[in-house]
Amino acid sequence: FDNEVQTPMMQQKVKTTRAPRLRLDKNRRLTPMQIYCWATVACLAMLLLALLASRGTLLHRFFFYDVTDTGMDFFHSIEYMRGRMPYGQFDTLYPPLANLFFYVLYLLVPKTQSATWTESYISSLNMRGTERDLRLQQATMMLFVVFVIVVVLGIVSMTERLTRSCGGRKKLLAFCAVFSYGVLYGLERGNILLLCWPLMAFFILYRNSEKPLLRELACLALAIAAGFKLYPAFLGVLLLRDKNYLAAVRTVLYGVVCLCFPLFFFNEGLFGLTLWFRVLFDFSGSRGEPWIGNGFSNILAEAGHAVDKLLGTQLGYGSYALLGIVLAAMLLVCSFFMDKEWKRITAIILAMLMFQPQYDYVWCLFLIPLFLFMEQERELRRDNVLPYLALMVPVLPLPLFRRDQMEPSFVPRNTICHVMLLLLIVWCFVQAVQGVRVRCAEKPVKPAHGHPAATVLLAAWAVCETLAIFATGGYTRELAGRALGRLGWGAALWVVLAMVGRRFRPAQLRIPPRRPDVQRPVRRLGLLRAALYALALLLLILGVGNQGMRDVLVKAIQICTECIGLG
């Protein structure tokens, strides 16, 4: 019976009941999500092996250099609420809404514990490792545990929503997001930026929702995120790009409320806003190691520091903060000319990093454009592999360690991530130029009005004035005033050249007489508006740097007390 020949029907039946073979399809390519997940798992495995081989001694060389300062961004912020003078007494860097958040947490601590806390910044540092350390107290430690749980749940939830139609294993992607380098570093520091991450993602997803409630909540979420950390407000340019001006106005109003309303809970009042800006500028200009960080000024200082070691110069200690602000403004402008959402978010996130020096927890922000890339780009091509790698490398938990010393030191990760930042900056400019070309090709050709040449001259003039300020010893109030005066003459020259170019252009470029039956197209002054916005932003920055708000307050007080009288 075993030697009988089987019929074709029997062969077909056996074939259909056979289990499928577990082999990979050679024609099937890995998706960007799969590449990122596998790379993260591999880096975590190598990191775990390195920690096991060193018996855990490499852990403090992977995170913040001070081993006694773990989580103190969270615990110090609670300490600074004692006395309700966070800016004048402790020089805290957080905005008022963040201080209100920590003040609520301070109220949850028993008075028997908070009464033993110190009332100065130096004394709070000396509390670490003693019996008054907040990390040894039950109430404050449970608040930190709840903070970590809320952060992890928010990141997991918004990761699944950012990649809703991407396919693949969302739980594995959420796991990789939580164990990315920026999130791990932020948890080690206890930084409130991790609370801003879900709020920013929520705004990006639901700002154009069909439901009015979600759209309003998205605007409110952005205002709260900007109240916790200042630079998430850069995402507001998305509303301008979408031409949703009413939502932009409402978001600004929400932001003003989040900025001013918390001040009434502290003893400093509205004057605390002036103190906060002063602390911000003092902190950005008083870094002992300016090449430690991830802002554009840190990148330039790192390059200058490398030159210093070779030539013995002092380029590493130069003042490059204003260049970072200018670059951030340029990146925000570039986001208006990009065709896809993930590209625009990448440019805006870069502007956040270039604006001000930040530690490594800011790399968690790169997860947002990376997940949008996975959502909108289902495969890697020549035109998108470079930004994909530049977004993925900084968030990977690469097993790279710094030197074993009790001070900030050079880490190979910094150089690698800075190279990725420079590549992304160049790529953003290239994408913006391509977007401008596409728009110009779609619009009909119009005669020249003298604007391009005049604008190029004015921009060159502004760059020269900026370089002159740094070449003469750094930013001062007198030099800034002189530069603004010369830029005023440059703006007048811009108007004259534009009018001359409009009046004396070649005859073949002149506009023909308008026919009554043809409607004349509406001319837009987009370039003029952009120049005025940039000038207004520069004046605001210089005014804050010159403590103009304090001058106005002093003048208002003098008017009330001397001229009008308080009686």
Secondary structure as UniProt FT lines:
FT   TURN            2..3
FT   HELIX           8..16
FT   TURN            26..27
FT   HELIX           32..53
FT   TURN            54..58
FT   HELIX           59..61
FT   TURN            67..68
FT   TURN            70..71
FT   HELIX           72..79
FT   TURN            80..83
FT   HELIX           86..90
FT   HELIX           96..107
FT   HELIX           111..114
FT   TURN            115..116
FT   HELIX           121..126
FT   TURN            127..129
FT   TURN            131..132
FT   HELIX           134..136
FT   HELIX           138..162
FT   TURN            163..165
FT   HELIX           170..178
FT   HELIX           181..189
FT   HELIX           193..206
FT   TURN            207..208
FT   HELIX           212..228
FT   HELIX           231..236
FT   HELIX           237..241
FT   TURN            242..243
FT   HELIX           245..260
FT   HELIX           261..265
FT   TURN            267..270
FT   HELIX           271..284
FT   TURN            290..291
FT   HELIX           296..311
FT   HELIX           315..317
FT   HELIX           321..334
FT   HELIX           335..337
FT   HELIX           341..355
FT   HELIX           360..366
FT   HELIX           367..376
FT   TURN            382..384
FT   HELIX           385..392
FT   HELIX           393..395
FT   HELIX           412..442
FT   HELIX           451..471
FT   TURN            472..473
FT   HELIX           477..503
FT   HELIX           507..509
FT   TURN            516..517
FT   HELIX           526..545
FT   TURN            546..547
FT   HELIX           548..558
FT   HELIX           559..564
//
